[in-house]
Amino acid sequence: MTPRRSVSVSRTINAPASAIFNLLADPREHARLDGSGEVVNVKEAPERLSLGAVFTMRMKMKANYTTRNVVSEFVENKSIAWHHRAGFIWRYELDEVEGATKVTESFIYDNPLGVIISMLGVPKKNQEAMQVTLLCLEQAVTS
């Protein structure tokens, strides 16, 4: 079932799903991969994420803050997702296609706060940042 409020971006990357997934499952890589420029660094996290894992990131938008995330989906080399206290979900799906991997990043804001998020233009901003994130992911895994 597709959420009512979500935005997604896909990119085909010439790398195996396992290499891409390993970067996504390492919270210490998230700042390097982040296309929004808002993820500063990891504050507290396991070395590798897993289902139910909790990780805290230092963030900066207009002010510094931290976000506590919980991994809500974890299928090795296929998908990983996490949410924070407001319930917004960041999700990555990996599909191997002819020697490459199609990566789809989604921001799901399908909850009561989603109306406010929409009015503030956050989904469009996030969708633009996700394009940069997937480019950064491609550069990280292919260089």
C-alpha positions in Angstrom: 0.0 0.0 0.0 1.4 3.4 -1.0 1.3 6.0 1.7 -0.8 9.1 0.9 2.0 11.5 1.7 5.4 10.5 0.5 8.1 11.6 -2.0 10.6 9.3 -3.7 13.6 9.5 -5.9 15.3 6.6 -7.7 18.8 6.2 -9.3 20.5 3.2 -10.9 24.0 2.8 -9.5 26.6 0.5 -11.0 27.4 -1.4 -7.9 26.1 -4.5 -6.1 23.2 -4.0 -3.6 25.4 -5.4 -0.8 28.0 -2.5 -1.2 25.2 0.1 -1.2 23.4 -1.5 1.7 26.5 -1.6 3.8 26.9 2.1 3.5 23.3 2.7 4.4 23.5 0.4 7.4 26.5 2.3 8.8 25.2 5.4 10.5 28.7 6.9 10.5 28.3 7.3 6.8 25.1 9.2 6.8 26.6 12.7 7.1 28.8 12.0 4.1 25.8 10.7 2.1 23.3 13.4 3.1 22.3 15.6 0.3 20.4 18.1 2.5 23.5 19.3 4.4 21.5 18.9 7.6 23.1 15.7 9.0 26.2 16.7 10.9 27.4 13.5 12.4 26.5 10.5 14.5 26.1 11.1 18.2 25.3 7.6 19.4 24.8 4.5 17.3 25.8 0.9 16.8 28.5 0.2 14.2 25.9 -1.4 12.0 22.2 -0.9 12.0 19.7 -3.7 12.5 16.0 -4.0 13.0 15.0 -2.1 16.1 18.4 -0.4 16.4 18.4 3.1 17.8 20.8 5.8 16.6 21.1 9.5 17.4 22.3 12.0 14.9 23.5 15.6 15.3 21.6 17.8 12.9 21.7 21.4 11.8 18.9 23.2 10.0 18.6 26.8 11.3 19.7 25.6 14.7 21.6 22.6 16.1 19.5 19.7 17.3 19.6 15.9 17.7 17.3 13.3 16.3 16.7 9.9 17.7 15.9 7.3 15.1 14.6 3.7 15.3 15.2 1.2 12.5 11.7 0.0 11.5 12.6 -2.1 8.5 15.8 -4.1 7.7 16.0 -6.6 5.0 19.7 -7.3 4.2 20.6 -5.9 0.7 17.0 -5.1 0.0 15.5 -2.4 2.2 16.2 -0.3 5.3 14.0 2.3 7.0 14.0 4.4 10.1 11.7 6.9 11.8 12.2 9.6 14.4 9.9 10.8 17.2 7.6 12.8 14.8 7.0 9.5 12.9 8.4 10.6 9.6 10.1 7.7 7.8 13.2 7.6 5.6 13.3 4.4 3.5 15.7 2.9 1.0 14.8 0.1 -1.4 17.4 -1.7 -3.4 16.6 -3.7 -6.5 19.3 -5.4 -8.5 18.9 -4.9 -12.2 21.3 -6.1 -14.9 24.6 -5.8 -13.0 23.5 -2.6 -11.2 21.2 -1.6 -8.4 18.2 0.6 -8.6 18.0 2.6 -5.3 14.8 4.3 -4.3 14.9 6.7 -1.4 11.6 7.8 0.1 10.4 10.3 2.7 7.1 9.2 4.2 5.2 11.8 6.1 1.8 10.1 6.2 0.7 11.2 9.7 -1.2 14.1 11.2 1.9 16.3 11.1 2.2 15.6 7.4 -0.3 18.4 6.7 2.0 21.0 8.3 5.1 19.5 6.6 3.3 19.9 3.3 2.4 23.5 3.9 6.0 24.3 4.8 7.3 22.8 1.5 9.4 20.2 3.2 8.5 17.3 0.8 9.7 19.2 -2.2 12.9 20.3 -0.4 13.5 16.7 0.7 12.9 15.3 -2.8 15.6 17.7 -4.2 18.0 16.7 -1.4 17.3 13.0 -2.0 18.6 13.4 -5.6 21.8 14.8 -4.2 21.9 12.0 -1.6 21.7 9.3 -4.2 24.4 11.0 -6.2 26.6 11.0 -3.1 25.8 7.4 -2.5 26.8 6.5 -6.0 30.1 8.4 -5.7 30.8 6.8 -2.4 30.2 3.3 -3.6 31.9 3.6 -7.0 35.0 5.6 -6.1 
